[in-house]
Structures are given as structure tokens and as C-alpha cells.
Amino acid sequence: MSVTLIDSPVANVANIARALRTAGAELCVTREREAIASAKKIVLPGVGSFRAARSWLESTNIDVAIQQAVRGGAALLGICVGHQLLFDLSLEMGATPGLGFIGGIVNRIEGPLPVPQIGWNRVMWGGGLHPPVRDPAGLNPAPPLLEGFENGTAFYFVNSYAARNAPDEIAQAEYNGSFTAAVQQGRVFGVQFHPEKSSRAGLRVLRNFIAWN
């Protein structure tokens, strides 16, 4: 399955590209607007500053290309800051609007635990957050992106900011309180964790996205 990875300068593109190829993607790595606008499956990566990532998307008009692709029926997966960019707004370094695919606000994960969160954390779903899909073994209900996992599977996070209780939340984790670990709104998906750093579990998430129709 063909997947277009946006070649963002504010992302660990090489690692994500390697993981996507390992997961079976026929990969196009590009920052060409026309290629992104006509793509059928898109991955939006990001690390570091939300504002820097958003500024790059706007200055290149790639934000417009992403909007065109999604309106045309493309599936989109945001990873880490790419996931945060899907939301309405981030309060990192002041209020910065996101792409607006997902309702909610990204804010600092304040609390007694050290920030940033760095390391493995369990991801949970259920409680009516999303229509359940059972994995092939029928073990636990899971949203499509996490199909095939046991509830509470650990993924690797590096983040100081996150959304909480997003309306389109399909999975959450606990760090200084519950926060949104994954979202889905139609054909738009986002994960706060790093699939490319999450070993076999991360590759399975990428395979689920690649295979999803």
C-alpha cells in the first residue's frame, strides 16, 4: 500500500520512514504540495515545538495540501507533534492554532511527575470511547488503529504537552493525570506516542494504518 510521508524538517523523518517500510508501506517521502494533495494515505510526523512545526506547514502551504487531501478522502496519521497539530489549538509558547481536524486543546501535562514524559507508558481504551473492534483472537475490544493489541499495551512517549479528554479520543494514558494517547475522526488518526520507537507494538500500529480502508 502506498503511503506518503511528509518530509518535515521538524521531525525524525528517517526513523519513521524506516519503520513504515518495515511495516510494509510503499513509501513516498516528499514535501511537494501536489504529491501531498493527491495522496491517499499520509503520515504527518513532528518533534519539538508545535509552533515551529505549524509555522513550517503554513509557510510551505503544506497545511493547505493536507486539507485538500483529507477532503478528497485521504487517510491521515499524525505522530507525536504531528498528532498535536491535528487539534484546534496548542498553548505551547502561547496560543497557536492547529489544523482543526480534531476538537480540543493541547496543553502542558503539569503535575508531580517530571516533565517531559520520556519512556514507556501503557495505553488503554474502552468505556464507550469508540465502537469496538475485536482483534483476530477475540481477546479485547480495540479501535481500528489498535486492533490486535491487549488493552494496556505499552508504547514509547516523549512529550511535555498533550490533549485531555478529546471528543475524538480512542485511547488514553496516565501521566500527571489521564491524557489523550490516540484519536480518530473519520479517516484522520493521531497518536501521541512514537510508533517508530515502540518496537513490535509500534510496527503493528503502522501496519494497521497501512491496511485500513
ABEGO torsion letter per residue (X at the ends): XBBBBBBBABBBAAAAAAAAAAAGBBBBBBABAAAAAABABBBBBEBEBAAAAAAAAAAAGAAAAAAAAAAAGBBBBBBEAAAAAABABBABGEBBBBAGABBEBBBBBBEABBOBBBEBBBBBBEGGABBBBBBAAGABBBBAAABGBBBGBBBBBBBABBBBGBAABABBBBBGEBBBABBBBEABBBBABBAAAAEAAAAAAAAAAAABX
